[in-house]
Amino acid sequence: MRRFTTLLAFFAPFIVHAADDNTRMLDRVVAIVNDDIITESELDAQLKVIKQQLADSKTQLPPANILRHQVLEREIVKQIQLQLAKATGIIVDDNALNNTLTTIASQNNMQVREFADSLEAQGYPFVQFREDIRNDMVMANLRQREVVNRIVISDQEVENFLATQSVQGNADDQYRLGHILISVREAASPADIKIAREKAESILEKLKKGADFRQTAVSYSDAPQALEGGDLGWRKAGELPTLFANRVVTMKINEVSELIRSASGFHIIKLLEKRAVAQNKVTQALVRHILIRPNELLSESDALIRIQQLKRRIDGGENFAELAKSNSDDRASASQGGDLGWKGPGDFVPQFENVMDKTAIGKISEPFQTQFGWHILQVMERRTMGNDEEYKLSKAKDLLRQRKLEELHETWLRQLRDEAYVDIKLEN
């Protein structure tokens, strides 16, 4: 890798590609990422998409050079994740991708061809969109394996969470936050920390003087949501990162926080909106599943065949839990015989939740596909939960899991970025 990187650095800033008309044209290298590159044409394509998204959200564009660097940084982090996914055998084949594209099109009340034409009319080539979605699916699978499956919630954490919530109020109340992060490397020197703090303080001062929060986030934030204007979307109070939750409950709409220090760096948040949510009864299912995930050695069709075989074995009398332990690629639940615990609305991706809701108690579902692979599931019980103690415990675990996911995912991405070899060739 070092030898290849040295060669790339020597021949930068230009790399030659063959054009369709058999001519030769130069495509400038804007970054070397481990043993791969990002070219100017790739960056320009993503920059065009981001500009359109910002225009659609009515976010004022920052200076061109700042936006270009922000988009490049996102592409670098994406490239690092895709490299890791490839090295560890995570793939998304055409069948899975086509199913996802069909779902996206139907959510927009279109057929795939209509949806493709709509994207093309907006200047977003469908070929590029298709590969962007494939990459998103690959990164989601990587995140599931590297972060989600490693989350453990202890009884003590649940008790502490419930004690805190009794002071803060309803954990189901929802908040929409804007977020800006000025990151600090894991092994940063005191001088580096001082520089980051001064930058964060300068940004905070601009915001207090009336600078637009969304544009400021796009320009300066190091958080994953920077190019969405720092918008974290609607989150339940219990899902917010711990260092935000304690402050948000006392903030007023449009109020901007002081600097918040964490291991990741310096944060600034703004309370954009808030809404109270009544505590209603919900129906939960006690569910278990088996997942077969395609990889470089197992094609999509072979994964389907395997899950069909497992279903036939269960239908023939074999034990679901034992087959889950020895076959399921969801290692977190496999050790529990595939048991996912009591789950309700919003706990799973829509495809999984739809099958769970339609499956009768005790029955095994037909094989079905989500972004994570091929599943079969069994609903063992159902219950209607109110505000009793058991429901509070179940809900607390779910909220803590989501909170940990946010925090661990951000830390994991920062570590990947810090440990990668990155040489940026983009001019200021």
Secondary structure as UniProt FT lines:
FT   HELIX           2..11
FT   TURN            12..13
FT   STRAND          14..18
FT   TURN            20..21
FT   STRAND          24..33
FT   TURN            34..35
FT   STRAND          36..39
FT   HELIX           40..56
FT   TURN            57..58
FT   HELIX           64..87
FT   TURN            88..89
FT   HELIX           94..107
FT   TURN            108..109
FT   HELIX           112..121
FT   TURN            122..123
FT   HELIX           126..146
FT   HELIX           148..150
FT   HELIX           155..168
FT   TURN            171..172
FT   STRAND          174..183
FT   TURN            186..187
FT   HELIX           190..208
FT   TURN            209..210
FT   HELIX           213..220
FT   TURN            224..225
FT   HELIX           226..228
FT   TURN            229..230
FT   STRAND          231..236
FT   HELIX           237..239
FT   HELIX           242..248
FT   TURN            249..250
FT   TURN            253..254
FT   STRAND          260..262
FT   TURN            263..264
FT   STRAND          265..275
FT   STRAND          282..292
FT   TURN            296..297
FT   HELIX           300..315
FT   TURN            316..317
FT   HELIX           320..327
FT   HELIX           331..334
FT   TURN            335..338
FT   STRAND          339..343
FT   TURN            345..346
FT   HELIX           350..358
FT   STRAND          368..370
FT   TURN            371..372
FT   STRAND          373..385
FT   HELIX           389..419
FT   STRAND          422..424
//
